[in-house]
Amino acid sequence: MTLIFPNRSRSFDEARKGVRFTGYDGMFEVRFLVEEAALGSAITQNSSETAYLNAFDAARSSIQEAASRAYQHRRGNNFTLTAADFR
């Protein structure tokens, strides 16, 4: 099946300094974390939760494309997307 993203929710992970979101392959949930560096130059060490979430929202389509590519290469249920995944 194809990975889809019907749920637009996302959350800030303060401990990992990134944004978490989910995709679905049929009935299976696939969890993703987008690392700080992958969110672009708008994010700095002192950025707020709101800044992280806004950066995610601004890049949502490219993030979902990168997530789909990562999932196609290695089926699993937990992925961390780094800046390298967006090149």
N, C-alpha and C positions, 0 to 999 in steps of 0.2 A: 504494500500500500504506500501511498504518498504521505509525507509529513505535512500536516496542516496546523494552522494557528488560529483556531476559532475564538480563543479566550485572549482578550487584549490586556489582561492584567499582567503586571510585572511588579517586582519588589526589590528594594535596595538591600543588599547584603553588606552591612557595615563591617563585619569581620573580614570578609574577602574583598571588600572595596570593588563591588561590581553590582550588576543587575541580574536578577533571576527571572526567568519566564519559562513557560511550558509550551510544548507542541504535542501533537497526537498523531500516532500511526494506528489507525483503526481504533481499537479500544485501549491501546497502550499509551500511557503518558510518558513523554520524553522531557527530562528536565535540562535546562541550560543555564549557564552563568556566563555573562559577558564581562570580561575583565576590564578594569579601569582604563588601561592603555588602548583597548579596542574601541572605547567610546569617543575617542578623538581629543583634540586639543582644548576643547571647552572644559574638560575635567582636569582639576589640579588636586594636589594632596589635601587642600583645605575646602574642597567643594562640598556643598550640602547635598543631602538626600534628594532634594528637589532638582538640583543641577544634574545629578546622575539620571534621574527619571526623565527629565527633559531631553537630555542627550540621547537616551535610548529611544524616546518617542520620535525625535528628529531623524534617527537612522533606522527606524523599525524595519523598513522593507529590505535594506541591505543586511541587517542583522538576521532577518528571517531567511534570506537567501543563503547566507553563510551557514546558518544552522542546518538548512536542508542539505547543503553540500557535505557538511561534516557528517550528518546522519547517513547519507548515501555511501560514504566511504567506510564507515564503521557503525554498523547497527548496534545500538546500546540504549540505555535509558538515562544516562548522565553525561553531559558534555560541558567542557569549559571552552569558550570561544576567546581566542587571543587575537592580538593585532594581526598576526600572520594569517589568520583565517579570512581576513578581509582584503588580502593582496591578490 
